[in-house]
Amino acid sequence: MTESTQFKHKISAQTIAALAPRFAELLPGFDADAFRTHALDGLETLALKARLKQVARAARGAWSGPLTELIEALPEIAAQSPALTGFAAWPLLQVIEDHGLPARDASLAAMRALTARWSAEFAIRPFLRADPVGTLAVLQRWATDPDAHLRRLVSEGSRPRLPWGGRLARFDADPNHTLPLLEQLRSDPSLYVRRSVANHLGDLAKTHPDRVVAVLSRWQREVPGPETTWLVRHAARSLIKQGHRGALTLRGFEPPAIVVDAFAANPAVLRFGGQLQLHATLRSTAPNAQRWAVDFVVHHVKAKGDRAPKVFKWREVRAAPGAVVQLKKNHAIRPITTRRYYPGLHRVELQVNGVVLAGADFTLVM
């Protein structure tokens, strides 16, 4: 999930107008007028996360009673308001994230109730930082809950590098903190949960690649089947792009016996906003069938003129002995929120099973 103008407008004056009477109804003494005034102050100038935090501050400031009562009211507000789901429910969880720590038990109970409306994956992270042992014990119990949303929260909320969530440095440094949770969830009946487990392992693989490959290898032996095969593939995808030999072997990608008959990137001069057209002709030289993980690596020009590689997945191929495989790919070079492009000479390389086999240059003009 990436922030955009479209997303920030999900938290709007209409959101605040819907929340104010609900707070006042369930919390006698809640100053709905003050809440509206503070929540709306300069709202249109704020980005998404800043809007959420402002609404949460406004709610906390409009209530002078016990914090526990405010937190306990949040699930009731959602329960009485069917429209408070998705982005509209996020401000309720933001109250917990920003202000709920002193009311730990009430906050955890509220997260459990609200996470089906909008994931509490961000709200739970301050609790994991402040009390990792106690909060992990709660997650251990939630991992067996009938609610798939809650089981997913166990994995997603404790991800060491959750996008937008800030890094959980303790968990990033030592996988032993969260691996027991993933062991409980590895064969979860919900793909929604298993996808989170795979993403969590992908986070851990950035710091502990060999450990993650060992875990995936053991899971593949202990619980073979299509669900585990999918999880292993998803969890190892970044390691495959990086050419990690253990991950490649785990997926059945051995060093390729291959000849590149042709590799081209067109046009040679590409205007920003256009598409780079890639073409490759690959010929197997092995006596047996091979599996190829075909990727391409774009070496983007950076601000200071140096270049940084980014690996993109092309496709997976099962090549018969002597097979000739032709591949085509269009790769757009256009504005995105996660990368800034600079003009100059770029390079694109063909990578098969982690081995760079060919390359071509193109010039990007802005």
C-alpha positions in Angstrom: 0.0 0.0 0.0 1.4 3.4 -1.0 0.2 6.8 0.0 -1.5 8.9 -2.7 -3.8 11.8 -3.1 -6.7 9.4 -3.6 -6.1 7.7 -0.3 -5.7 10.8 1.8 -9.1 12.0 0.8 -10.6 8.9 2.4 -10.0 10.8 5.7 -12.2 13.8 5.2 -14.7 16.2 6.7 -17.3 13.6 6.1 -15.3 11.1 8.2 -15.1 13.5 11.1 -18.8 14.4 10.7 -19.7 10.7 11.0 -17.4 10.1 14.1 -18.3 13.2 16.2 -21.9 12.2 17.1 -20.8 8.6 17.8 -18.2 9.6 20.2 -20.6 12.0 22.0 -23.3 9.3 22.1 -21.2 6.7 23.8 -19.0 9.0 25.9 -21.1 11.5 27.9 -19.0 14.6 28.4 -17.1 14.1 25.1 -16.8 17.6 23.5 -17.9 16.9 19.9 -17.6 20.6 18.9 -13.9 20.7 20.1 -13.3 17.4 18.3 -14.7 18.7 15.0 -12.8 22.0 15.3 -9.4 20.4 16.0 -9.8 17.5 13.6 -10.8 19.9 10.7 -8.1 22.5 11.3 -6.0 22.6 8.1 -7.1 19.0 7.2 -7.0 19.6 3.5 -3.3 20.5 3.6 -2.3 17.3 5.3 -1.1 14.0 3.9 -2.9 10.7 4.9 -0.9 9.8 8.0 -0.9 13.3 9.3 -4.7 13.4 8.9 -5.1 10.3 10.9 -2.9 11.5 13.7 -4.7 14.9 13.8 -8.1 13.1 14.1 -6.7 10.9 16.9 -5.3 13.9 18.8 -8.6 15.6 18.4 -10.5 12.6 19.9 -8.1 12.3 22.8 -8.2 16.1 23.5 -12.0 16.2 23.4 -12.3 13.6 26.2 -11.3 14.5 29.7 -12.4 11.2 31.3 -10.4 8.0 31.8 -8.4 6.8 28.8 -9.7 3.3 29.3 -13.3 4.5 28.7 -12.3 6.2 25.5 -10.5 3.0 24.2 -13.4 0.8 25.2 -15.8 2.9 23.3 -14.0 2.5 20.0 -15.3 -1.0 19.1 -18.8 0.1 20.2 -18.6 3.1 17.8 -17.7 0.7 15.0 -20.4 -1.8 15.9 -23.1 0.8 15.7 -21.8 2.3 12.5 -21.8 -0.2 9.6 -20.2 2.4 7.3 -17.2 2.7 9.5 -15.1 0.1 7.7 -12.0 0.3 5.6 -10.3 3.7 5.7 -13.2 5.2 7.7 -12.3 2.9 10.6 -8.6 3.7 10.5 -8.9 6.8 12.8 -10.3 4.6 15.6 -7.2 2.4 15.4 -5.0 5.5 15.2 -6.3 6.6 18.6 -5.0 3.3 20.0 -1.7 3.5 18.1 -1.0 7.0 19.4 -2.6 7.1 22.8 -3.5 3.6 23.9 -0.3 2.3 25.5 -1.3 3.4 29.1 -4.5 1.4 28.7 -2.8 -1.8 27.4 -5.5 -4.4 28.1 -8.3 -2.3 26.8 -6.3 -1.4 23.7 -5.5 -5.0 22.9 -9.2 -5.9 23.3 -10.2 -3.0 21.1 -7.7 -4.1 18.4 -9.0 -7.6 18.5 -12.5 -6.3 17.9 -11.6 -3.7 15.3 -9.1 -5.5 13.1 -11.7 -7.0 10.8 -12.9 -3.4 10.0 -9.4 -2.2 9.2 -6.2 -4.1 10.1 -4.7 -3.2 13.4 -1.2 -4.0 12.0 0.0 -0.4 12.7 -1.8 0.0 16.0 -0.1 -3.0 17.6 3.4 -2.0 16.9 3.9 0.5 19.8 2.9 -2.4 22.1 5.4 -4.7 20.5 8.1 -2.1 21.1 7.1 -1.3 24.6 6.4 -4.8 25.9 7.6 -7.4 23.3 7.4 -10.4 25.6 3.8 -9.6 26.9 2.5 -8.6 23.5 4.0 -11.6 21.7 2.3 -13.9 24.3 -1.0 -12.3 23.3 -0.3 -12.9 19.6 0.6 -16.5 20.4 -3.0 -17.0 21.6 -4.5 -15.0 18.8 -2.8 -17.3 16.3 -5.3 -20.0 17.0 -8.4 -17.7 16.9 -11.2 -18.6 14.4 -11.1 -15.1 12.9 -8.7 -15.0 9.9 -8.4 -11.2 10.3 -7.0 -11.7 13.8 -4.7 -14.5 12.7 -3.3 -12.3 9.9 -2.7 -9.5 12.4 -0.4 -11.9 14.4 1.9 -12.1 11.4 1.4 -8.8 9.7 1.6 -6.7 12.9 4.8 -8.3 14.0 6.6 -8.0 10.6 10.0 -6.5 11.2 9.8 -4.2 8.2 6.1 -3.6 7.6 5.7 -0.8 5.0 4.6 2.4 6.7 5.0 0.7 10.1 8.5 1.6 11.0 11.1 -1.1 11.7 10.8 -3.4 14.7 14.6 -3.5 15.2 14.5 -6.2 17.9 12.6 -8.6 15.7 14.7 -7.7 12.7 17.9 -8.6 14.6 16.6 -11.8 16.0 14.1 -14.0 14.1 13.5 -16.1 17.2 11.1 -13.6 18.4 8.5 -14.1 15.7 9.3 -17.4 14.0 7.2 -19.3 16.6 4.2 -17.3 15.5 4.9 -18.2 11.8 5.3 -21.8 12.7 1.7 -21.7 14.1 0.4 -20.0 10.9 2.4 -21.8 8.2 -0.5 -24.1 7.2 -3.3 -21.6 7.9 -6.4 -22.4 5.8 -6.6 -18.8 4.7 -4.5 -17.5 1.8 -4.9 -14.1 3.4 -3.0 -15.3 6.4 -0.4 -17.4 4.5 0.4 -14.4 2.3 1.2 -12.4 5.4 3.4 -15.2 6.6 5.3 -15.2 3.3 5.7 -11.4 3.4 7.0 -11.7 7.0 9.6 -14.2 6.0 10.5 -11.9 3.1 11.3 -9.2 5.7 13.4 -11.6 7.8 15.2 -12.7 4.7 16.7 -9.2 4.2 18.8 -9.7 7.3 18.8 -13.5 7.7 18.6 -15.1 4.3 20.2 -18.4 5.1 17.9 -18.8 8.2 14.8 -18.2 6.2 15.9 -20.6 3.4 16.5 -23.3 6.1 13.0 -22.7 7.6 11.3 -22.9 4.2 13.2 -26.0 3.3 12.1 -27.7 6.5 8.4 -26.6 5.9 8.6 -28.0 2.4 9.6 -31.4 3.9 7.3 -31.4 6.8 4.1 -30.1 5.2 4.4 -30.8 1.4 1.6 -29.6 -0.8 0.4 -26.8 -3.0 -0.2 -24.3 -0.1 3.4 -24.7 1.1 4.7 -24.6 -2.4 3.0 -21.3 -3.0 4.2 -19.9 0.4 7.8 -20.9 -0.4 7.6 -19.3 -3.8 6.2 -16.0 -2.4 8.6 -15.8 0.5 11.7 -16.5 -1.5 10.9 -14.3 -4.4 13.4 -11.5 -3.4 16.1 -14.0 -2.6 15.6 -15.5 -6.1 16.1 -12.1 -7.7 19.2 -11.6 -5.6 20.6 -14.9 -6.9 20.8 -16.5 -3.4 22.0 -20.0 -4.2 20.1 -21.7 -1.4 16.8 -20.1 -2.4 17.4 -21.0 -6.0 18.1 -24.6 -5.2 15.1 -24.7 -2.9 12.9 -23.7 -5.8 14.6 -26.1 -8.2 16.6 -23.5 -10.1 20.1 -24.9 -10.7 23.0 -23.1 -12.5 21.7 -22.8 -16.1 23.1 -24.6 -19.0 22.1 -22.0 -21.6 23.2 -19.9 -24.5 21.8 -16.4 -25.2 21.3 -16.2 -28.9 19.9 -12.7 -28.7 19.1 -10.0 -26.2 18.0 -6.5 -27.1 16.5 -3.4 -25.4 14.7 -0.9 -27.6 14.5 2.0 -28.3 18.2 2.9 -27.7 16.9 6.4 -26.7 13.8 6.3 -24.5 11.8 9.3 -23.6 10.5 9.3 -20.0 7.0 8.0 -19.9 7.6 5.5 -22.6 8.2 1.7 -22.7 11.4 -0.2 -22.9 10.9 -3.2 -25.2 13.0 -6.2 -24.2 13.6 -9.3 -26.3 15.6 -12.4 -25.5 16.2 -15.7 -27.3 17.5 -18.4 -25.0 18.7 -21.9 -26.0 19.1 -24.8 -23.6 22.3 -26.8 -23.8 21.5 -29.3 -21.1 20.7 -33.0 -21.7 17.9 -32.8 -19.2 14.9 -30.4 -18.7 15.7 -27.2 -16.8 13.8 -24.7 -14.8 14.8 -21.1 -15.4 13.9 -18.0 -13.3 14.3 -15.3 -15.9 14.7 -11.8 -14.5 15.9 -8.5 -15.9 18.0 -5.9 -14.0 17.7 -2.2 -14.7 20.7 -0.1 -13.5 19.0 3.2 -12.9 21.0 6.5 -13.0 20.9 8.2 -9.6 21.1 11.9 -8.7 24.9 11.9 -8.6 25.4 10.1 -11.9 26.1 6.7 -10.4 23.8 3.7 -11.1 21.9 1.4 -8.8 20.4 -2.0 -9.9 16.8 -3.0 -9.5 15.8 -6.6 -10.3 12.4 -7.2 -12.0 10.8 -10.6 -12.5 10.3 -11.6 -16.1 8.9 -15.2 -16.1 9.7 -18.8 -15.1 10.4 -21.3 -17.8 10.6 -25.0 -18.0 13.0 -25.7 -20.9 13.3 -29.1 -22.6 16.7 -30.3 -23.8 17.8 -28.2 -26.7 14.7 -25.9 -26.4 14.8 -22.4 -27.9 12.8 -20.0 -25.9 11.8 -16.5 -27.1 10.7 -13.9 -24.5 9.3 -10.4 -24.9 8.6 -7.8 -22.2 7.5 -4.2 -22.2 8.8 -2.3 -19.2 7.3 1.2 -18.5 9.5 4.0 -17.4 7.0 6.4 -16.0 6.4 8.4 -12.8 5.9 6.3 -9.7 5.9 7.2 -6.0 8.7 4.9 -5.0 11.4 5.9 -7.5 12.8 9.1 -9.0 14.2 8.8 -12.4 17.2 10.8 -13.8 18.3 11.2 -17.4 21.4 9.5 -18.8 22.9 6.2 -19.9 21.1 3.2 -18.2 21.9 -0.5 -18.5 19.5 -3.4 -18.5 20.8 -7.0 -18.0 19.3 -10.5 -18.5 19.6 -12.7 -15.4 18.7 -16.4 -15.4 18.8 -18.4 -12.1 20.8 -15.5 -10.5 23.4 -15.4 -13.2 23.8 -12.3 -15.4 24.1 -13.6 -19.0 23.8 -10.5 -21.3 23.2 -6.8 -21.2 22.3 -3.7 -23.3 22.3 0.0 -22.8 19.7 2.7 -23.4 19.6 6.4 -22.8 16.7 7.9 -20.9 15.8 11.5 -21.8 13.4 13.5 -19.7 
